[in-house]
Amino acid sequence: MRTASRRRSAPLAGHAKVCGARSRPISGAANEVVTGAVGPGTGGTPARVAGTVLVTAAAGVVFCVLCLRSRSLLAPALLHWAVNGLGVLFVRIA
């Protein structure tokens, strides 16, 4: 029987094989960019939280409208995939 820790680490091992061992996590770089824009410490935390909530709510509305207009889940899923891909590219450039 496999343990939970092995199941969680298996995708990461696959990622290292595909992308190379030198690939770095994206989330750390994204956090640095946001912290640089808003400010570090406790002063910037409310702005980061509020920004995250507002952007997530706006994205949910856009995805719902797109889903209702297209009558398909594929359109919002593809938009989500494309936006995430652009986010990765922008973080890599920054």
Secondary structure, DSSP 8 states (H G I E B T S, - for coil): ---HHHHHHHHHHHHHHHH-TT---HHHHHHHHHHHHH-SHHHHHHHHHHHHHHHHHHHHHHHHHHHHHHT-SHHHHHHHHHHHHHHHHHHHH-
